[in-house]
Amino acid sequence: MNKRGHVLNAVFLAIGLGYIVKPSGDIETFVTIAEIFVPIVLGALFPDVDTAFGRHRKTLHNLPVLLIFLAYPIYFANLQWVWVGVLSHYILDVLGSKRGIALFYPFWSREFGLPLGVPVRSRWSSLVMVLVTVFELALAAAILYWLPTETATSALSLLGAR
């Protein structure tokens, strides 16, 4: 997926998650969207920093990097949503592009993806991005609303939602 697709995915994801976490549609929903918007967009852009150094889709497109971002909220309260953007970037590259990503780099350089994706410059890439975003939002809603209450509460606290 290209940078435009990652940004649009993050924007739609932030808006959708705002409504999933605070579904009332009032000012509380919009405050939640504003609170999560920038961290998710920045997180979605971060993996492509490896286009400037390292090996693209390897150096910053892997599970060890995601684990680092998952640990950030333990030490830094203002970064609890960044990992969502990083994870959405990975999901979009795995599901939406032909190439995939090296999930276990630097331990294993093999790139993993699904045969469902399209080339980055395809005319279908925007449609694929929207479909992947819908999938991500459906998955988030399933985690928060269909899992047992304790699990959903744990997921919300991991996200930093109040």
C-alpha positions as CSV (number, residue, x, y, z in Angstrom):
1,M,0.0,0.0,0.0
2,N,1.2,3.5,-0.7
3,K,1.5,6.4,1.9
4,R,-1.8,7.9,0.8
5,G,-3.5,4.6,1.5
6,H,-1.9,4.3,4.9
7,V,-2.9,7.8,5.8
8,L,-6.5,7.3,4.7
9,N,-6.7,4.0,6.4
10,A,-5.5,5.6,9.7
11,V,-8.0,8.5,9.3
12,F,-10.9,6.2,8.7
13,L,-9.7,3.9,11.5
14,A,-9.5,6.7,14.0
15,I,-13.0,8.0,13.2
16,G,-14.4,4.4,13.3
17,L,-12.7,3.5,16.5
18,G,-13.9,6.8,18.1
19,Y,-17.4,5.6,17.4
20,I,-16.8,2.1,18.5
21,V,-15.2,3.2,21.8
22,K,-17.7,6.0,22.5
23,P,-20.7,5.2,20.3
24,S,-23.0,8.0,21.6
25,G,-22.2,10.3,18.7
26,D,-22.1,13.3,21.0
27,I,-19.1,15.6,22.0
28,E,-17.5,12.6,23.9
29,T,-17.3,10.7,20.6
30,F,-15.6,13.6,18.9
31,V,-13.2,14.2,21.8
32,T,-12.2,10.6,21.6
33,I,-11.7,10.9,17.8
34,A,-9.5,14.0,18.3
35,E,-7.5,12.2,21.1
36,I,-6.7,9.1,19.0
37,F,-6.4,10.7,15.6
38,V,-2.8,12.0,15.6
39,P,-1.3,9.0,17.4
40,I,-3.0,6.5,15.0
41,V,-1.9,8.5,11.9
42,L,1.6,8.8,13.2
43,G,1.8,5.1,14.0
44,A,0.5,4.2,10.6
45,L,3.2,6.3,9.0
46,F,6.1,5.1,11.2
47,P,6.9,1.8,9.5
48,D,7.6,3.5,6.2
49,V,10.5,5.4,7.8
50,D,12.5,2.4,6.7
51,T,12.3,3.7,3.1
52,A,14.9,6.2,4.2
53,F,17.2,3.7,5.8
54,G,17.4,-0.1,6.2
55,R,15.4,-2.5,4.1
56,H,11.8,-1.5,3.3
57,R,9.1,-3.8,4.6
58,K,11.7,-5.5,6.8
59,T,13.5,-3.0,9.1
60,L,10.4,-1.5,10.6
61,H,7.7,-3.8,9.4
62,N,8.0,-6.7,11.9
63,L,6.7,-8.0,15.2
64,P,9.6,-6.8,17.4
65,V,8.9,-3.2,16.4
66,L,5.2,-3.7,17.1
67,L,6.1,-5.2,20.5
68,I,8.1,-2.0,21.3
69,F,5.1,0.1,20.5
70,L,2.8,-2.1,22.5
71,A,5.1,-1.5,25.5
72,Y,5.1,2.3,25.1
73,P,1.9,2.9,27.1
74,I,3.5,1.2,30.1
75,Y,6.1,3.9,30.3
76,F,4.6,6.8,28.3
77,A,0.9,7.6,28.8
78,N,0.5,9.7,25.7
79,L,1.4,7.0,23.2
80,Q,-1.2,4.4,23.9
81,W,-2.8,4.7,20.5
82,V,0.4,4.7,18.3
83,W,0.6,0.9,18.3
84,V,-2.9,0.8,16.7
85,G,-1.6,2.8,13.7
86,V,1.5,0.6,13.4
87,L,-0.6,-2.6,13.6
88,S,-3.0,-1.1,11.0
89,H,-0.1,-0.4,8.7
90,Y,1.0,-4.0,9.0
91,I,-2.5,-5.4,8.4
92,L,-2.8,-3.2,5.3
93,D,0.5,-4.3,3.9
94,V,-0.3,-8.0,4.6
95,L,-3.9,-8.0,3.3
96,G,-3.8,-5.2,0.8
97,S,-0.5,-5.6,-1.1
98,K,1.0,-8.5,-3.1
99,R,4.4,-8.3,-1.4
100,G,3.6,-8.7,2.3
101,I,6.0,-7.9,5.2
102,A,8.9,-9.6,7.0
103,L,7.0,-10.2,10.2
104,F,10.0,-11.9,12.0
105,Y,12.8,-9.7,10.7
106,P,15.7,-9.5,11.7
107,F,15.4,-13.2,12.7
108,W,13.9,-14.3,9.4
109,S,13.8,-12.3,6.2
110,R,10.9,-14.1,4.6
111,E,8.0,-11.8,3.7
112,F,4.5,-12.9,4.6
113,G,1.3,-11.8,2.8
114,L,-1.9,-13.1,1.5
115,P,-2.6,-13.6,-2.2
116,L,-5.6,-11.2,-1.9
117,G,-3.6,-8.0,-2.3
118,V,-3.0,-5.7,-5.2
119,P,0.2,-4.0,-6.5
120,V,0.9,-0.7,-4.8
121,R,0.2,1.3,-7.9
122,S,-3.0,-0.6,-8.8
123,R,-6.2,1.3,-9.6
124,W,-7.8,-1.0,-7.1
125,S,-5.6,0.0,-4.2
126,S,-8.0,2.5,-2.8
127,L,-10.9,0.0,-2.8
128,V,-8.7,-2.6,-1.1
129,M,-7.7,0.0,1.5
130,V,-11.4,0.7,2.3
131,L,-12.1,-3.1,2.5
132,V,-9.2,-3.7,4.8
133,T,-10.3,-0.7,7.0
134,V,-13.8,-2.1,7.3
135,F,-12.3,-5.5,8.3
136,E,-10.1,-3.8,10.9
137,L,-13.1,-1.9,12.4
138,A,-15.3,-5.0,12.4
139,L,-12.5,-6.9,14.2
140,A,-12.2,-4.0,16.8
141,A,-16.0,-4.0,17.3
142,A,-16.0,-7.8,17.7
143,I,-13.2,-7.6,20.3
144,L,-14.9,-4.9,22.3
145,Y,-18.5,-6.0,22.1
146,W,-18.7,-9.7,21.5
147,L,-15.9,-11.0,23.8
148,P,-16.6,-11.5,27.5
149,T,-16.8,-8.2,29.5
150,E,-13.5,-8.8,31.2
151,T,-11.7,-9.2,27.9
152,A,-13.3,-6.2,26.4
153,T,-12.5,-4.1,29.5
154,S,-8.9,-5.3,29.2
155,A,-8.8,-4.3,25.6
156,L,-10.1,-0.9,26.3
157,S,-7.6,-0.3,29.1
158,L,-4.8,-1.4,26.7
159,L,-6.0,1.2,24.3
160,G,-6.2,3.8,27.1
161,A,-9.9,4.4,26.7
162,R,-11.7,5.6,29.7
